[in-house]
Amino acid sequence: MLVWTEPMPSSGTGRVMVRVHTPIGSAAAVWRGEPHDVAGRHHIEWTVEDDIR
């Protein structure tokens, strides 16, 4: 899915969090890519935990 991402303020956990904007809304997510690639347009795959499904 093509999305647009933007960095979120640091939470102090050491994880890089991003706001992911999609055609149907936005969500906060952990960034698993290279830190210098956080902001921009990306093709991504979603992993959804069982308790969310």
C-alpha positions in Angstrom: 0.0 0.0 0.0 1.3 3.5 -0.9 1.3 5.7 2.2 2.8 8.9 3.4 4.8 8.9 6.7 5.9 11.5 9.1 8.0 11.2 12.3 6.3 11.5 15.7 8.0 13.0 18.7 10.3 10.7 20.6 8.6 8.6 23.3 11.8 7.8 25.1 11.4 4.1 24.4 14.1 4.0 21.7 11.5 3.0 19.0 11.0 5.3 16.1 7.3 6.1 15.8 5.6 7.5 12.7 2.2 8.8 11.7 1.1 6.8 8.7 -1.4 8.5 6.4 -3.5 6.2 4.0 -6.4 6.9 1.7 -8.8 5.6 4.5 -7.2 7.4 7.5 -4.1 7.6 9.6 -2.5 5.6 12.4 0.6 5.6 14.6 3.1 2.8 13.9 6.6 1.6 14.8 9.0 2.4 12.0 11.1 -0.6 11.0 13.0 1.0 8.1 16.1 3.1 8.0 15.9 6.1 10.3 16.8 8.6 7.5 13.8 7.3 5.4 11.1 8.1 8.0 9.4 11.0 6.2 8.0 10.5 2.7 6.0 8.2 0.5 6.5 4.5 0.9 5.1 1.2 -0.2 4.5 -0.8 3.0 3.1 -4.0 4.3 0.9 -4.0 7.4 1.2 -6.5 10.2 -1.9 -6.5 12.4 -1.9 -8.4 15.7 -4.7 -10.9 16.3 -6.3 -8.8 19.1 -6.9 -6.0 16.5 -8.4 -8.2 13.8 
